[in-house]
Amino acid sequence: MQTRTFALSLLAAASLVAAQFKVTTPSSSNWWVARSTNILEWTCRESGAPAQFTVLIGNSDPTILVQPLAIIAQQNNFDCSIIITQDQANQAAGQGYQVYLANPLNNTDVYAVSEPFEIKPLGSLYPSQQAAAASSAAAAASASAATTSGTSSSSNGSGALSVRPGVIGGMAAGVVGLVGGMVATML
């Protein structure tokens, strides 16, 4: 009951300044990874933004985190973002986490609250890494398809590998270019 009252008072206070000062990362689409380095970003150039604040992490599930926990005692607003180390926030993987930016002298005076976000298990990819991995996989699949369609060898039925004439010419041209390049660098 006390935890719920505390959380409601945090949300009510945060709604007063939410239009001006916001936590942009983490969010529902930009999660954190447990026991890893994570990024906290906020809108620092808004009018009415505090000069300094305390950073807290909380969870709506009291079995995960009973009440918000301070992870940075005093943070300057002008930084606009900060790297949160695993020593600062070593929370278990789970959903329903939120970051609170609050008054350093009174943590119930909340300036901004993040969207609920997930902390994924150690070893999970960050959103930017997932996008890069997906595009790399697509590029690799495309390159593999191009290489497969350009294969120049085949089996002649006897188990021996036969090479098409065009490949011999290409290999010869490559060797001549390599040798020519080496001679040019020696002169």
C-alpha positions as CSV (number, residue, x, y, z in Angstrom):
1,M,0.0,0.0,0.0
2,Q,2.8,2.4,0.9
3,T,4.7,1.6,-2.3
4,R,1.6,2.2,-4.4
5,T,1.0,5.6,-2.7
6,F,4.6,6.5,-3.3
7,A,4.4,5.5,-6.9
8,L,1.2,7.5,-7.4
9,S,2.7,10.6,-5.9
10,L,5.7,10.3,-8.1
11,L,3.5,10.0,-11.2
12,A,1.4,13.0,-10.2
13,A,4.4,15.2,-9.6
14,A,6.0,14.1,-12.8
15,S,2.9,15.0,-14.8
16,L,3.3,18.7,-13.8
17,V,6.5,19.1,-15.7
18,A,6.2,16.2,-18.2
19,A,5.3,18.5,-21.0
20,Q,8.7,20.3,-20.7
21,F,11.3,17.9,-19.4
22,K,11.3,14.3,-20.5
23,V,13.4,11.1,-20.3
24,T,13.8,10.0,-23.9
25,T,16.0,6.8,-23.4
26,P,15.2,4.3,-22.0
27,S,11.8,3.8,-23.4
28,S,9.5,1.0,-24.6
29,S,11.5,0.8,-27.8
30,N,15.0,1.5,-26.3
31,W,15.5,-1.0,-23.5
32,W,18.4,-1.7,-21.3
33,V,20.5,-4.9,-20.9
34,A,21.1,-6.3,-17.5
35,R,24.7,-6.2,-16.1
36,S,25.7,-4.0,-19.0
37,T,26.5,-0.4,-19.8
38,N,23.3,1.5,-20.7
39,I,22.4,5.0,-21.8
40,L,20.1,7.5,-20.1
41,E,19.0,10.5,-22.2
42,W,16.7,13.4,-21.5
43,T,15.5,16.7,-23.0
44,C,18.0,19.1,-21.4
45,R,17.3,22.3,-23.3
46,E,13.6,22.7,-22.3
47,S,12.6,25.8,-20.5
48,G,11.9,25.1,-16.8
49,A,14.3,22.1,-16.7
50,P,16.1,21.8,-13.4
51,A,19.9,22.4,-13.2
52,Q,20.4,19.2,-11.3
53,F,18.5,16.1,-10.4
54,T,18.7,12.7,-8.8
55,V,18.3,9.6,-11.0
56,L,16.2,6.8,-9.6
57,I,15.0,3.5,-11.1
58,G,11.7,1.9,-10.1
59,N,9.4,-0.9,-11.1
60,S,5.7,-1.2,-10.9
61,D,6.0,-4.8,-9.6
62,P,7.0,-4.7,-5.9
63,T,8.3,-8.2,-6.1
64,I,11.1,-6.9,-8.4
65,L,11.8,-3.5,-6.7
66,V,9.9,-2.4,-3.6
67,Q,10.5,1.4,-4.1
68,P,12.5,3.5,-6.5
69,L,16.2,3.2,-5.9
70,A,18.6,6.1,-6.4
71,I,21.3,5.3,-8.9
72,I,22.9,8.8,-9.3
73,A,22.7,11.2,-6.4
74,Q,23.3,14.4,-8.3
75,Q,23.3,14.7,-12.1
76,N,23.9,17.9,-14.1
77,N,21.1,18.6,-16.6
78,F,23.5,20.2,-19.2
79,D,25.0,16.7,-19.9
80,C,21.8,15.7,-21.8
81,S,22.8,12.0,-21.5
82,I,24.9,9.7,-19.4
83,I,26.2,6.2,-19.5
84,I,24.8,4.1,-16.6
85,T,27.3,1.5,-15.6
86,Q,26.5,-2.0,-14.3
87,D,27.8,-0.8,-10.9
88,Q,25.2,2.0,-10.8
89,A,22.2,0.0,-11.9
90,N,22.5,-3.7,-11.6
91,Q,18.8,-4.6,-11.9
92,A,17.5,-8.1,-12.8
93,A,16.0,-8.6,-16.2
94,G,12.3,-7.8,-16.3
95,Q,9.6,-5.5,-17.5
96,G,7.9,-2.5,-16.0
97,Y,11.0,-0.5,-15.1
98,Q,10.9,3.3,-15.1
99,V,13.6,6.0,-14.6
100,Y,12.7,9.0,-12.5
101,L,14.5,12.3,-12.5
102,A,13.8,13.9,-9.2
103,N,14.7,16.8,-6.8
104,P,18.0,15.9,-5.1
105,L,16.6,17.1,-1.8
106,N,13.2,15.4,-2.1
107,N,12.9,12.3,-4.2
108,T,9.1,12.5,-4.2
109,D,9.4,15.7,-6.2
110,V,9.7,14.1,-9.6
111,Y,10.6,16.2,-12.6
112,A,10.3,13.5,-15.3
113,V,9.5,9.8,-15.7
114,S,10.6,7.5,-18.5
115,E,8.1,5.3,-20.4
116,P,7.9,1.8,-18.9
117,F,10.8,-0.2,-20.4
118,E,12.3,-3.7,-20.2
119,I,15.7,-4.7,-18.9
120,K,16.7,-7.6,-21.2
121,P,18.9,-10.5,-20.0
122,L,22.7,-10.2,-20.3
123,G,23.9,-10.9,-23.8
124,S,20.8,-9.4,-25.5
125,L,21.2,-7.0,-28.3
126,Y,20.4,-3.3,-28.0
127,P,17.8,-1.9,-30.5
128,S,20.5,-0.3,-32.7
129,Q,22.5,-3.6,-32.7
130,Q,19.4,-5.5,-33.7
131,A,18.8,-3.2,-36.7
132,A,22.5,-3.5,-37.7
133,A,22.4,-7.3,-37.3
134,A,19.3,-7.5,-39.4
135,S,20.8,-5.4,-42.2
136,S,24.1,-7.4,-42.0
137,A,22.2,-10.7,-42.2
138,A,20.3,-9.4,-45.3
139,A,23.5,-8.2,-46.9
140,A,25.2,-11.5,-46.2
141,A,22.2,-13.4,-47.6
142,S,22.3,-11.2,-50.7
143,A,26.1,-11.7,-51.2
144,S,25.7,-15.4,-50.6
145,A,23.0,-15.6,-53.3
146,A,25.2,-13.6,-55.7
147,T,28.2,-15.9,-55.1
148,T,26.1,-19.0,-55.5
149,S,24.6,-17.8,-58.8
150,G,28.1,-17.0,-60.0
151,T,29.7,-20.4,-59.1
152,S,32.0,-21.6,-61.9
153,S,32.7,-25.1,-61.0
154,S,30.8,-28.3,-61.3
155,S,31.2,-32.0,-60.8
156,N,31.7,-34.1,-64.0
157,G,30.1,-37.2,-62.6
158,S,33.4,-38.9,-61.8
159,G,33.8,-37.1,-58.6
160,A,36.4,-34.8,-60.1
161,L,35.9,-31.1,-60.1
162,S,35.9,-29.4,-63.5
163,V,36.5,-25.7,-64.1
164,R,34.9,-23.7,-66.9
165,P,37.2,-22.0,-69.4
166,G,36.1,-18.5,-68.3
167,V,37.4,-19.1,-64.9
168,I,40.9,-19.9,-66.1
169,G,41.0,-16.6,-68.0
170,G,39.8,-14.7,-65.0
171,M,42.4,-16.3,-62.8
172,A,45.1,-15.7,-65.3
173,A,44.2,-12.0,-65.5
174,G,44.2,-11.8,-61.7
175,V,47.7,-13.3,-61.5
176,V,49.0,-11.0,-64.2
177,G,47.6,-8.0,-62.4
178,L,49.1,-9.1,-59.1
179,V,52.5,-9.7,-60.6
180,G,52.4,-6.4,-62.5
181,G,51.5,-4.6,-59.3
182,M,54.4,-6.2,-57.4
183,V,56.9,-5.3,-60.1
184,A,55.6,-1.7,-60.2
185,T,56.2,-1.3,-56.5
186,M,59.7,-2.7,-56.7
187,L,60.7,-0.1,-59.4
